[in-house]
């Protein structure tokens, strides 16, 4: 569970840095269209959810 949390967090970091280069990782790489309401926050959502999953996996040990 911790491994998935780390991967999700790293995905959020990648999404953030690629966004600064004007590359939409969801649409350009996978053809997934994100609604405008969450497009600007997708990296924060991925990093936050990854942190929560990592913490939950850490407490389950």
C-alpha positions as CSV (number, residue, x, y, z in Angstrom):
1,X,0.0,0.0,0.0
2,X,2.9,2.3,0.8
3,X,4.4,1.6,-2.6
4,X,1.2,2.6,-4.4
5,X,1.1,5.8,-2.3
6,X,4.6,6.7,-3.3
7,X,3.9,6.0,-7.0
8,X,0.8,8.2,-6.9
9,X,2.7,11.0,-5.1
10,X,5.5,10.8,-7.8
11,X,2.8,10.9,-10.5
12,X,1.6,14.2,-9.0
13,X,5.1,15.6,-9.0
14,X,5.5,14.6,-12.6
15,X,2.2,16.1,-13.5
16,X,3.2,19.4,-11.8
17,X,6.6,19.6,-13.6
18,X,5.2,18.7,-17.0
19,X,2.4,21.2,-16.5
20,X,5.0,23.9,-16.1
21,X,6.4,22.9,-19.5
22,X,2.8,23.1,-20.9
23,X,2.4,19.4,-21.4
24,X,-0.9,17.8,-20.3
25,X,0.2,14.3,-19.2
26,X,-3.4,13.1,-19.0
27,X,-4.5,14.1,-22.5
28,X,-1.3,14.2,-24.4
29,X,0.0,10.8,-23.2
30,X,-3.2,8.9,-22.5
31,X,-6.1,10.8,-24.2
32,X,-7.9,11.4,-21.0
33,X,-9.7,14.7,-20.8
34,X,-9.9,16.2,-17.3
35,X,-12.8,18.6,-16.6
36,X,-11.8,22.2,-16.1
37,X,-12.9,22.1,-12.5
38,X,-10.1,19.7,-11.5
39,X,-7.5,20.3,-14.3
40,X,-5.5,22.9,-12.4
41,X,-5.5,20.8,-9.2
42,X,-4.9,17.3,-10.6
43,X,-1.3,17.3,-9.4
44,X,-2.3,18.4,-5.8
45,X,-5.0,15.7,-5.8
46,X,-2.6,13.0,-6.8
47,X,0.1,14.1,-4.3
48,X,-2.5,14.4,-1.5
49,X,-4.1,11.1,-2.2
50,X,-0.7,9.4,-2.5
51,X,0.3,10.9,0.9
52,X,-2.9,9.6,2.5
53,X,-2.5,6.1,1.1
54,X,1.2,6.1,2.2
55,X,0.2,7.2,5.7
56,X,-2.6,4.6,5.9
57,X,-0.2,1.8,4.8
58,X,2.4,3.0,7.4
59,X,-0.2,2.8,10.2
60,X,-1.4,-0.7,9.2
61,X,2.0,-2.2,10.0
